[in-house]
Amino acid sequence: MTIKFDASGFTPLLVIEGELSIYTVAELKPQLCRLIQQHNDITLDLSAVSEIDGAGLQLLIAAKREAADYRHSLHLNNHSPAVLEALDLCNMAAFFGDPLIIPDRRHG
C-alpha cells in the first residue's frame, strides 16, 4: 500500500494506492487520524484501491466518525470498483454521504 498526501490545493488530498485490508490498516490508521486532526477538510482519493475488506471499511467508518468528532470534514472521492462493491455489499454508501454511482451488477 502506498499513501500520498498533497496539501498544495484548497482541500488536502490523501491518495491511497493498493490494498486497504487487515494487512494494511494498522499502517494507515495513525497517519489518517493525525491528518484528520490537523486539517478541517480532507479528501480521500480511493481510485487506486485494488482491494478492500471489512477492516478497510471499518477504517473508513472510524475516520469519518473521527472527523465528525473534531467537526472536520472527510470526503471519499474517485471510488475504485473494489470500494464501490464493498460499499454496495454492506449498504454503506449513505453513511459516507459522498456522491457515487454504483453500477448495476445484473447487467454485466
MOPAC internal coordinates of N, CA, C and O (Angstrom, degrees):
PM7 1SCF
backbone

  N    0.0000 0     0.00 0     0.00 0    0    0    0
  C    1.4487 1     0.00 0     0.00 0    1    0    0
  C    1.5297 1   108.40 1     0.00 0    2    1    0
  O    1.2310 1   121.45 1   -41.11 1    3    2    1
  N    1.3009 1   114.83 1   138.89 1    3    2    1
  C    1.4545 1   121.76 1   177.66 1    5    3    2
  C    1.5253 1   108.00 1  -121.68 1    6    5    3
  O    1.2310 1   121.03 1   -39.68 1    7    6    5
  N    1.3225 1   115.64 1   140.32 1    7    6    5
  C    1.4631 1   121.41 1   178.84 1    9    7    6
  C    1.5240 1   107.49 1  -123.40 1   10    9    7
  O    1.2310 1   121.14 1   -52.47 1   11   10    9
  N    1.3321 1   115.43 1   127.53 1   11   10    9
  C    1.4619 1   120.54 1   177.32 1   13   11   10
  C    1.5175 1   107.95 1  -121.94 1   14   13   11
  O    1.2310 1   120.73 1   -48.67 1   15   14   13
  N    1.3265 1   116.21 1   131.33 1   15   14   13
  C    1.4600 1   120.59 1   179.30 1   17   15   14
  C    1.5133 1   108.75 1  -118.83 1   18   17   15
  O    1.2310 1   121.09 1   -48.59 1   19   18   17
  N    1.3370 1   115.51 1   131.41 1   19   18   17
  C    1.4558 1   121.68 1  -179.60 1   21   19   18
  C    1.5217 1   108.59 1  -130.07 1   22   21   19
  O    1.2310 1   120.62 1   -68.37 1   23   22   21
  N    1.3101 1   116.41 1   111.63 1   23   22   21
  C    1.4651 1   121.34 1   179.77 1   25   23   22
  C    1.5217 1   111.60 1  -104.92 1   26   25   23
  O    1.2310 1   119.92 1  -163.94 1   27   26   25
  N    1.3240 1   117.76 1    16.06 1   27   26   25
  C    1.4619 1   120.07 1  -176.33 1   29   27   26
  C    1.5273 1   113.04 1   -78.59 1   30   29   27
  O    1.2310 1   119.85 1   158.48 1   31   30   29
  N    1.3207 1   117.89 1   -21.52 1   31   30   29
  C    1.4611 1   120.93 1  -179.12 1   33   31   30
  C    1.5213 1   112.16 1   -89.46 1   34   33   31
  O    1.2310 1   121.61 1     4.70 1   35   34   33
  N    1.3269 1   114.53 1  -175.30 1   35   34   33
  C    1.4678 1   120.47 1   179.85 1   37   35   34
  C    1.5237 1   111.15 1   -62.91 1   38   37   35
  O    1.2310 1   120.68 1   137.91 1   39   38   37
  N    1.3354 1   116.30 1   -42.09 1   39   38   37
  C    1.4568 1   121.85 1   177.73 1   41   39   38
  C    1.5206 1   108.17 1  -114.51 1   42   41   39
  O    1.2310 1   119.82 1   -55.28 1   43   42   41
  N    1.3326 1   117.95 1   124.72 1   43   42   41
  C    1.4648 1   119.65 1   177.54 1   45   43   42
  C    1.5313 1   110.96 1   -57.06 1   46   45   43
  O    1.2310 1   120.74 1   -37.43 1   47   46   45
  N    1.3262 1   116.19 1   142.57 1   47   46   45
  C    1.4545 1   122.48 1  -175.88 1   49   47   46
  C    1.5239 1   109.39 1  -122.34 1   50   49   47
  O    1.2310 1   121.07 1   -50.69 1   51   50   49
  N    1.3229 1   115.56 1   129.31 1   51   50   49
  C    1.4545 1   122.25 1   175.88 1   53   51   50
  C    1.5193 1   107.20 1  -115.66 1   54   53   51
  O    1.2310 1   120.46 1   -61.81 1   55   54   53
  N    1.3285 1   116.72 1   118.19 1   55   54   53
  C    1.4620 1   122.34 1  -179.35 1   57   55   54
  C    1.5192 1   107.91 1  -104.06 1   58   57   55
  O    1.2310 1   120.94 1   -55.09 1   59   58   57
  N    1.3299 1   115.82 1   124.91 1   59   58   57
  C    1.4592 1   121.78 1   177.86 1   61   59   58
  C    1.5173 1   107.63 1  -107.28 1   62   61   59
  O    1.2310 1   120.80 1   -54.60 1   63   62   61
  N    1.3289 1   116.07 1   125.40 1   63   62   61
  C    1.4600 1   121.40 1  -179.62 1   65   63   62
  C    1.5268 1   109.14 1  -119.87 1   66   65   63
  O    1.2310 1   120.64 1   -46.05 1   67   66   65
  N    1.3303 1   116.38 1   133.95 1   67   66   65
  C    1.4580 1   121.00 1   177.30 1   69   67   66
  C    1.5138 1   111.86 1   101.29 1   70   69   67
  O    1.2310 1   120.99 1    27.91 1   71   70   69
  N    1.3141 1   115.72 1  -152.09 1   71   70   69
  C    1.4611 1   121.56 1  -176.53 1   73   71   70
  C    1.5211 1   111.71 1   -77.98 1   74   73   71
  O    1.2310 1   121.35 1   -40.35 1   75   74   73
  N    1.3065 1   115.03 1   139.65 1   75   74   73
  C    1.4597 1   122.43 1   170.44 1   77   75   74
  C    1.5275 1   104.04 1  -118.28 1   78   77   75
  O    1.2310 1   121.58 1   -95.86 1   79   78   77
  N    1.3311 1   114.57 1    84.14 1   79   78   77
  C    1.4573 1   119.94 1  -168.86 1   81   79   78
  C    1.5253 1   110.92 1  -139.12 1   82   81   79
  O    1.2310 1   121.51 1    -0.12 1   83   82   81
  N    1.2988 1   114.72 1   179.88 1   83   82   81
  C    1.4600 1   121.28 1   179.29 1   85   83   82
  C    1.5308 1   111.32 1   -54.98 1   86   85   83
  O    1.2310 1   120.59 1   154.04 1   87   86   85
  N    1.3195 1   116.47 1   -25.96 1   87   86   85
  C    1.4577 1   121.16 1  -178.37 1   89   87   86
  C    1.5234 1   113.51 1   -82.80 1   90   89   87
  O    1.2310 1   120.00 1   165.50 1   91   90   89
  N    1.3254 1   117.61 1   -14.50 1   91   90   89
  C    1.4679 1   119.94 1  -174.68 1   93   91   90
  C    1.5220 1   114.53 1  -122.54 1   94   93   91
  O    1.2310 1   119.33 1   162.55 1   95   94   93
  N    1.3279 1   118.88 1   -17.45 1   95   94   93
  C    1.4721 1   119.57 1  -173.50 1   97   95   94
  C    1.5266 1   112.38 1   -65.76 1   98   97   95
  O    1.2310 1   119.81 1   148.46 1   99   98   97
  N    1.3231 1   117.98 1   -31.54 1   99   98   97
  C    1.4646 1   119.91 1   179.74 1  101   99   98
  C    1.5282 1   110.81 1   -62.19 1  102  101   99
  O    1.2310 1   120.41 1   146.68 1  103  102  101
  N    1.3159 1   116.82 1   -33.32 1  103  102  101
  C    1.4624 1   121.64 1   177.55 1  105  103  102
  C    1.5299 1   111.46 1   -72.70 1  106  105  103
  O    1.2310 1   120.53 1   141.66 1  107  106  105
  N    1.3135 1   116.59 1   -38.34 1  107  106  105
  C    1.4582 1   121.42 1  -174.50 1  109  107  106
  C    1.5280 1   113.40 1   -81.51 1  110  109  107
  O    1.2310 1   119.87 1   145.23 1  111  110  109
  N    1.3114 1   117.85 1   -34.77 1  111  110  109
  C    1.4730 1   121.57 1  -171.77 1  113  111  110
  C    1.5314 1   113.54 1   -54.55 1  114  113  111
  O    1.2310 1   118.13 1   128.12 1  115  114  113
  N    1.3389 1   121.16 1   -51.88 1  115  114  113
  C    1.4701 1   118.92 1  -178.48 1  117  115  114
  C    1.5184 1   113.28 1   -62.02 1  118  117  115
  O    1.2310 1   120.58 1   141.73 1  119  118  117
  N    1.3431 1   116.49 1   -38.27 1  119  118  117
  C    1.4674 1   119.83 1   179.00 1  121  119  118
  C    1.5234 1   110.86 1   -65.17 1  122  121  119
  O    1.2310 1   120.98 1   136.28 1  123  122  121
  N    1.3267 1   115.73 1   -43.72 1  123  122  121
  C    1.4616 1   120.86 1  -178.99 1  125  123  122
  C    1.5258 1   110.72 1   -64.73 1  126  125  123
  O    1.2310 1   120.16 1   135.38 1  127  126  125
  N    1.3186 1   117.29 1   -44.62 1  127  126  125
  C    1.4728 1   120.66 1   179.28 1  129  127  126
  C    1.5315 1   111.45 1   -61.99 1  130  129  127
  O    1.2310 1   120.76 1   138.01 1  131  130  129
  N    1.3284 1   116.16 1   -41.99 1  131  130  129
  C    1.4688 1   120.09 1   179.15 1  133  131  130
  C    1.5310 1   110.64 1   -62.41 1  134  133  131
  O    1.2310 1   120.24 1   135.96 1  135  134  133
  N    1.3254 1   117.14 1   -44.04 1  135  134  133
  C    1.4599 1   121.10 1  -179.88 1  137  135  134
  C    1.5273 1   111.30 1   -65.46 1  138  137  135
  O    1.2310 1   120.21 1   140.54 1  139  138  137
  N    1.3201 1   117.21 1   -39.46 1  139  138  137
  C    1.4716 1   120.92 1   177.95 1  141  139  138
  C    1.5232 1   110.44 1   -62.04 1  142  141  139
  O    1.2310 1   120.68 1   139.29 1  143  142  141
  N    1.3213 1   116.31 1   -40.71 1  143  142  141
  C    1.4663 1   120.08 1  -179.84 1  145  143  142
  C    1.5288 1   111.85 1   -68.77 1  146  145  143
  O    1.2310 1   120.38 1   147.37 1  147  146  145
  N    1.3271 1   116.88 1   -32.63 1  147  146  145
  C    1.4678 1   121.42 1  -175.27 1  149  147  146
  C    1.5205 1   114.49 1   -85.18 1  150  149  147
  O    1.2310 1   120.07 1   157.62 1  151  150  149
  N    1.3397 1   117.48 1   -22.38 1  151  150  149
  C    1.4619 1   120.75 1  -173.91 1  153  151  150
  C    1.5229 1   110.71 1  -125.17 1  154  153  151
  O    1.2310 1   120.54 1   -44.06 1  155  154  153
  N    1.3147 1   116.58 1   135.94 1  155  154  153
  C    1.4669 1   121.65 1  -179.77 1  157  155  154
  C    1.5173 1   113.33 1   -69.29 1  158  157  155
  O    1.2310 1   120.59 1   154.88 1  159  158  157
  N    1.3061 1   116.49 1   -25.12 1  159  158  157
  C    1.4618 1   121.13 1  -174.58 1  161  159  158
  C    1.5242 1   108.45 1  -146.34 1  162  161  159
  O    1.2310 1   120.29 1   -55.98 1  163  162  161
  N    1.3207 1   117.05 1   124.02 1  163  162  161
  C    1.4660 1   121.78 1   179.09 1  165  163  162
  C    1.5265 1   108.81 1  -133.16 1  166  165  163
  O    1.2310 1   121.06 1   -37.37 1  167  166  165
  N    1.3173 1   115.58 1   142.63 1  167  166  165
  C    1.4606 1   121.14 1   173.27 1  169  167  166
  C    1.5213 1   108.40 1  -113.05 1  170  169  167
  O    1.2310 1   120.83 1   -49.90 1  171  170  169
  N    1.3310 1   116.01 1   130.10 1  171  170  169
  C    1.4574 1   122.35 1   173.97 1  173  171  170
  C    1.5224 1   108.30 1   -97.89 1  174  173  171
  O    1.2310 1   120.44 1   -62.25 1  175  174  173
  N    1.2996 1   116.76 1   117.75 1  175  174  173
  C    1.4579 1   121.58 1   175.78 1  177  175  174
  C    1.5237 1   106.97 1   -90.36 1  178  177  175
  O    1.2310 1   120.82 1   -64.18 1  179  178  177
  N    1.3227 1   116.04 1   115.82 1  179  178  177
  C    1.4556 1   122.18 1  -175.34 1  181  179  178
  C    1.5328 1   112.28 1  -106.40 1  182  181  179
  O    1.2310 1   119.97 1  -164.77 1  183  182  181
  N    1.3109 1   117.66 1    15.23 1  183  182  181
  C    1.4611 1   121.32 1  -174.74 1  185  183  182
  C    1.5244 1   113.29 1   -64.69 1  186  185  183
  O    1.2310 1   119.77 1   154.30 1  187  186  185
  N    1.3116 1   118.05 1   -25.70 1  187  186  185
  C    1.4615 1   121.05 1  -176.95 1  189  187  186
  C    1.5310 1   112.79 1  -105.03 1  190  189  187
  O    1.2310 1   120.02 1  -165.81 1  191  190  189
  N    1.3262 1   117.57 1    14.19 1  191  190  189
  C    1.4655 1   120.34 1   176.12 1  193  191  190
  C    1.5233 1   107.65 1   -77.17 1  194  193  191
  O    1.2310 1   121.03 1   -64.68 1  195  194  193
  N    1.3211 1   115.63 1   115.32 1  195  194  193
  C    1.4620 1   120.88 1  -175.70 1  197  195  194
  C    1.5224 1   112.92 1   -86.21 1  198  197  195
  O    1.2310 1   120.88 1   154.79 1  199  198  197
  N    1.3221 1   115.92 1   -25.21 1  199  198  197
  C    1.4598 1   120.83 1  -178.58 1  201  199  198
  C    1.5169 1   108.80 1  -154.02 1  202  201  199
  O    1.2310 1   120.68 1   -38.19 1  203  202  201
  N    1.3318 1   116.30 1   141.81 1  203  202  201
  C    1.4582 1   121.16 1   176.08 1  205  203  202
  C    1.5208 1   107.72 1  -140.53 1  206  205  203
  O    1.2310 1   120.89 1   -44.17 1  207  206  205
  N    1.3222 1   115.91 1   135.83 1  207  206  205
  C    1.4579 1   120.41 1   177.93 1  209  207  206
  C    1.5285 1   109.03 1  -120.34 1  210  209  207
  O    1.2310 1   120.56 1    11.09 1  211  210  209
  N    1.3142 1   116.54 1  -168.91 1  211  210  209
  C    1.4605 1   120.86 1  -178.19 1  213  211  210
  C    1.5178 1   112.72 1   -59.24 1  214  213  211
  O    1.2310 1   120.13 1   141.82 1  215  214  213
  N    1.3158 1   117.35 1   -38.18 1  215  214  213
  C    1.4659 1   120.50 1   178.94 1  217  215  214
  C    1.5283 1   110.80 1   -65.85 1  218  217  215
  O    1.2310 1   120.47 1   140.43 1  219  218  217
  N    1.3288 1   116.71 1   -39.57 1  219  218  217
  C    1.4602 1   119.87 1   177.25 1  221  219  218
  C    1.5122 1   111.94 1   -64.67 1  222  221  219
  O    1.2310 1   120.87 1   138.30 1  223  222  221
  N    1.3157 1   115.94 1   -41.70 1  223  222  221
  C    1.4597 1   120.37 1   177.55 1  225  223  222
  C    1.5276 1   110.84 1   -65.30 1  226  225  223
  O    1.2310 1   120.25 1   140.04 1  227  226  225
  N    1.3260 1   117.13 1   -39.96 1  227  226  225
  C    1.4665 1   120.77 1   177.09 1  229  227  226
  C    1.5207 1   110.90 1   -61.97 1  230  229  227
  O    1.2310 1   120.22 1   141.85 1  231  230  229
  N    1.3275 1   117.19 1   -38.15 1  231  230  229
  C    1.4637 1   120.21 1   178.18 1  233  231  230
  C    1.5245 1   110.85 1   -63.93 1  234  233  231
  O    1.2310 1   120.11 1   137.46 1  235  234  233
  N    1.3246 1   117.39 1   -42.54 1  235  234  233
  C    1.4678 1   120.12 1   178.28 1  237  235  234
  C    1.5194 1   111.16 1   -63.48 1  238  237  235
  O    1.2310 1   120.24 1   139.73 1  239  238  237
  N    1.3295 1   117.15 1   -40.27 1  239  238  237
  C    1.4712 1   121.57 1   177.64 1  241  239  238
  C    1.5236 1   110.03 1   -63.47 1  242  241  239
  O    1.2310 1   120.53 1   133.01 1  243  242  241
  N    1.3387 1   116.60 1   -46.99 1  243  242  241
  C    1.4685 1   120.64 1  -179.99 1  245  243  242
  C    1.5271 1   111.13 1   -62.51 1  246  245  243
  O    1.2310 1   120.36 1   141.31 1  247  246  245
  N    1.3288 1   116.92 1   -38.69 1  247  246  245
  C    1.4620 1   120.64 1   179.04 1  249  247  246
  C    1.5239 1   110.79 1   -65.20 1  250  249  247
  O    1.2310 1   120.47 1   138.04 1  251  250  249
  N    1.3268 1   116.71 1   -41.96 1  251  250  249
  C    1.4673 1   120.36 1   179.16 1  253  251  250
  C    1.5294 1   110.02 1   -62.80 1  254  253  251
  O    1.2310 1   120.61 1   138.38 1  255  254  253
  N    1.3293 1   116.44 1   -41.62 1  255  254  253
  C    1.4749 1   120.66 1   178.92 1  257  255  254
  C    1.5216 1   111.57 1   -68.17 1  258  257  255
  O    1.2310 1   120.39 1   140.47 1  259  258  257
  N    1.3237 1   116.86 1   -39.53 1  259  258  257
  C    1.4627 1   120.74 1   178.40 1  261  259  258
  C    1.5303 1   109.95 1   -61.83 1  262  261  259
  O    1.2310 1   120.56 1   136.10 1  263  262  261
  N    1.3099 1   116.54 1   -43.90 1  263  262  261
  C    1.4667 1   119.87 1   177.90 1  265  263  262
  C    1.5276 1   110.06 1   -60.65 1  266  265  263
  O    1.2310 1   120.13 1   137.12 1  267  266  265
  N    1.3176 1   117.36 1   -42.88 1  267  266  265
  C    1.4731 1   120.80 1   178.82 1  269  267  266
  C    1.5247 1   110.97 1   -63.33 1  270  269  267
  O    1.2310 1   120.04 1   141.19 1  271  270  269
  N    1.3217 1   117.52 1   -38.81 1  271  270  269
  C    1.4679 1   121.16 1   178.49 1  273  271  270
  C    1.5279 1   111.40 1   -60.44 1  274  273  271
  O    1.2310 1   120.32 1   144.89 1  275  274  273
  N    1.3195 1   117.00 1   -35.11 1  275  274  273
  C    1.4701 1   121.75 1   178.75 1  277  275  274
  C    1.5274 1   111.93 1   -90.17 1  278  277  275
  O    1.2310 1   120.86 1  -178.32 1  279  278  277
  N    1.3110 1   115.95 1     1.68 1  279  278  277
  C    1.4649 1   122.43 1  -175.40 1  281  279  278
  C    1.5265 1   111.04 1    59.43 1  282  281  279
  O    1.2310 1   121.70 1  -142.52 1  283  282  281
  N    1.3302 1   114.36 1    37.48 1  283  282  281
  C    1.4564 1   122.69 1   176.15 1  285  283  282
  C    1.5229 1   108.09 1  -108.29 1  286  285  283
  O    1.2310 1   120.94 1   -10.60 1  287  286  285
  N    1.3199 1   115.81 1   169.40 1  287  286  285
  C    1.4685 1   121.10 1  -179.82 1  289  287  286
  C    1.5155 1   110.17 1  -112.09 1  290  289  287
  O    1.2310 1   121.41 1   -41.74 1  291  290  289
  N    1.3221 1   114.91 1   138.26 1  291  290  289
  C    1.4543 1   121.88 1   174.05 1  293  291  290
  C    1.5164 1   106.97 1  -129.49 1  294  293  291
  O    1.2310 1   120.87 1   -57.94 1  295  294  293
  N    1.3342 1   115.93 1   122.06 1  295  294  293
  C    1.4604 1   121.40 1  -177.98 1  297  295  294
  C    1.5240 1   109.59 1  -115.69 1  298  297  295
  O    1.2310 1   120.51 1   -43.45 1  299  298  297
  N    1.3084 1   116.63 1   136.55 1  299  298  297
  C    1.4598 1   122.02 1   172.95 1  301  299  298
  C    1.5178 1   107.29 1   -96.41 1  302  301  299
  O    1.2310 1   120.82 1   -44.16 1  303  302  301
  N    1.3331 1   116.04 1   135.84 1  303  302  301
  C    1.4535 1   120.20 1  -172.98 1  305  303  302
  C    1.5308 1   109.58 1  -140.45 1  306  305  303
  O    1.2310 1   120.61 1   -26.77 1  307  306  305
  N    1.3271 1   116.43 1   153.23 1  307  306  305
  C    1.4611 1   122.87 1   174.98 1  309  307  306
  C    1.5269 1   112.06 1    52.67 1  310  309  307
  O    1.2310 1   121.05 1  -126.78 1  311  310  309
  N    1.3147 1   115.60 1    53.22 1  311  310  309
  C    1.4641 1   121.97 1  -177.64 1  313  311  310
  C    1.5300 1   111.11 1   -59.73 1  314  313  311
  O    1.2310 1   120.34 1   -51.70 1  315  314  313
  N    1.3237 1   116.95 1   128.30 1  315  314  313
  C    1.4622 1   120.91 1   176.09 1  317  315  314
  C    1.5283 1   109.26 1   -73.42 1  318  317  315
  O    1.2310 1   119.71 1   -15.38 1  319  318  317
  N    1.3206 1   118.16 1   164.62 1  319  318  317
  C    1.4696 1   119.95 1   176.56 1  321  319  318
  C    1.5348 1   112.77 1   -55.73 1  322  321  319
  O    1.2310 1   120.34 1   142.04 1  323  322  321
  N    1.3345 1   116.95 1   -37.96 1  323  322  321
  C    1.4700 1   119.90 1   179.18 1  325  323  322
  C    1.5294 1   111.09 1   -63.87 1  326  325  323
  O    1.2310 1   120.28 1   138.81 1  327  326  325
  N    1.3218 1   117.07 1   -41.19 1  327  326  325
  C    1.4674 1   121.11 1   179.53 1  329  327  326
  C    1.5238 1   110.00 1   -68.20 1  330  329  327
  O    1.2310 1   120.48 1   136.07 1  331  330  329
  N    1.3258 1   116.70 1   -43.93 1  331  330  329
  C    1.4661 1   119.94 1   178.62 1  333  331  330
  C    1.5233 1   111.12 1   -58.44 1  334  333  331
  O    1.2310 1   120.75 1   136.80 1  335  334  333
  N    1.3292 1   116.16 1   -43.20 1  335  334  333
  C    1.4583 1   120.35 1  -179.78 1  337  335  334
  C    1.5325 1   111.21 1   -63.37 1  338  337  335
  O    1.2310 1   120.37 1   136.84 1  339  338  337
  N    1.3266 1   116.91 1   -43.16 1  339  338  337
  C    1.4689 1   120.43 1   179.85 1  341  339  338
  C    1.5270 1   111.35 1   -65.28 1  342  341  339
  O    1.2310 1   120.29 1   136.84 1  343  342  341
  N    1.3268 1   117.05 1   -43.16 1  343  342  341
  C    1.4688 1   120.36 1   179.32 1  345  343  342
  C    1.5212 1   110.85 1   -64.14 1  346  345  343
  O    1.2310 1   120.75 1   140.23 1  347  346  345
  N    1.3197 1   116.16 1   -39.77 1  347  346  345
  C    1.4640 1   120.82 1   178.50 1  349  347  346
  C    1.5278 1   110.78 1   -67.35 1  350  349  347
  O    1.2310 1   120.49 1   132.57 1  351  350  349
  N    1.3218 1   116.68 1   -47.43 1  351  350  349
  C    1.4586 1   121.93 1  -178.62 1  353  351  350
  C    1.5266 1   111.88 1   -58.52 1  354  353  351
  O    1.2310 1   120.66 1   140.34 1  355  354  353
  N    1.3295 1   116.35 1   -39.66 1  355  354  353
  C    1.4647 1   121.57 1  -177.97 1  357  355  354
  C    1.5254 1   112.76 1   -95.09 1  358  357  355
  O    1.2310 1   120.65 1  -177.99 1  359  358  357
  N    1.3360 1   116.35 1     2.01 1  359  358  357
  C    1.4651 1   121.54 1   179.60 1  361  359  358
  C    1.5329 1   111.77 1    54.08 1  362  361  359
  O    1.2310 1   121.00 1  -132.72 1  363  362  361
  N    1.3267 1   115.68 1    47.28 1  363  362  361
  C    1.4655 1   121.43 1  -174.83 1  365  363  362
  C    1.5273 1   114.13 1  -109.30 1  366  365  363
  O    1.2310 1   119.34 1  -178.97 1  367  366  365
  N    1.3082 1   118.86 1     1.03 1  367  366  365
  C    1.4669 1   120.50 1  -175.93 1  369  367  366
  C    1.5189 1   111.95 1   -57.84 1  370  369  367
  O    1.2310 1   120.19 1   136.89 1  371  370  369
  N    1.3193 1   117.24 1   -43.11 1  371  370  369
  C    1.4682 1   120.48 1  -177.86 1  373  371  370
  C    1.5236 1   111.54 1   -66.51 1  374  373  371
  O    1.2310 1   119.82 1   148.05 1  375  374  373
  N    1.3208 1   117.95 1   -31.95 1  375  374  373
  C    1.4669 1   120.93 1   179.67 1  377  375  374
  C    1.5203 1   111.21 1   -57.66 1  378  377  375
  O    1.2310 1   120.72 1   137.34 1  379  378  377
  N    1.3332 1   116.23 1   -42.66 1  379  378  377
  C    1.4598 1   119.96 1  -177.18 1  381  379  378
  C    1.5193 1   112.03 1   -79.73 1  382  381  379
  O    1.2310 1   119.89 1   151.90 1  383  382  381
  N    1.3152 1   117.82 1   -28.10 1  383  382  381
  C    1.4566 1   121.60 1   173.70 1  385  383  382
  C    1.5171 1   115.41 1    71.81 1  386  385  383
  O    1.2310 1   119.86 1  -167.97 1  387  386  385
  N    1.3077 1   117.87 1    12.03 1  387  386  385
  C    1.4573 1   121.11 1   178.99 1  389  387  386
  C    1.5215 1   109.65 1   -94.65 1  390  389  387
  O    1.2310 1   119.91 1   -36.30 1  391  390  389
  N    1.3225 1   117.77 1   143.70 1  391  390  389
  C    1.4634 1   119.52 1  -179.07 1  393  391  390
  C    1.5223 1   111.31 1   -65.17 1  394  393  391
  O    1.2310 1   121.36 1   -45.46 1  395  394  393
  N    1.3266 1   115.00 1   134.54 1  395  394  393
  C    1.4496 1   120.76 1   175.78 1  397  395  394
  C    1.5125 1   109.37 1  -158.96 1  398  397  395
  O    1.2310 1   121.21 1   -21.82 1  399  398  397
  N    1.3029 1   115.29 1   158.18 1  399  398  397
  C    1.4630 1   121.57 1   177.78 1  401  399  398
  C    1.5143 1   106.88 1  -120.23 1  402  401  399
  O    1.2310 1   121.46 1   -60.93 1  403  402  401
  N    1.3326 1   114.81 1   119.07 1  403  402  401
  C    1.4560 1   119.98 1   178.63 1  405  403  402
  C    1.5189 1   107.03 1   -97.51 1  406  405  403
  O    1.2310 1   120.58 1   -60.93 1  407  406  405
  N    1.3468 1   116.49 1   119.07 1  407  406  405
  C    1.4731 1   118.92 1  -178.33 1  409  407  406
  C    1.5278 1   111.75 1   -64.05 1  410  409  407
  O    1.2310 1   121.18 1   -31.53 1  411  410  409
  N    1.3042 1   115.34 1   148.47 1  411  410  409
  C    1.4607 1   122.06 1   177.75 1  413  411  410
  C    1.5196 1   107.89 1   -77.15 1  414  413  411
  O    1.2310 1   120.39 1   -67.82 1  415  414  413
  N    1.3395 1   116.87 1   112.18 1  415  414  413
  C    1.4596 1   121.71 1  -176.75 1  417  415  414
  C    1.5234 1   112.75 1   -71.92 1  418  417  415
  O    1.2310 1   119.61 1   167.49 1  419  418  417
  N    1.3195 1   118.36 1   -12.51 1  419  418  417
  C    1.4615 1   121.03 1  -179.16 1  421  419  418
  C    1.5174 1   111.87 1   -72.19 1  422  421  419
  O    1.2310 1   120.23 1   160.37 1  423  422  421
  N    1.3338 1   117.17 1   -19.63 1  423  422  421
  C    1.4662 1   120.89 1  -175.22 1  425  423  422
  C    1.5326 1   111.54 1  -112.93 1  426  425  423
  O    1.2310 1   119.69 1  -143.27 1  427  426  425
  N    1.2489 1   118.20 1    36.73 1  427  426  425
  C    1.4450 1   116.30 1   179.86 1  429  427  426
  C    1.4344 1   111.01 1  -171.52 1  430  429  427
  O    1.2310 1   120.10 1   180.00 1  431  430  429

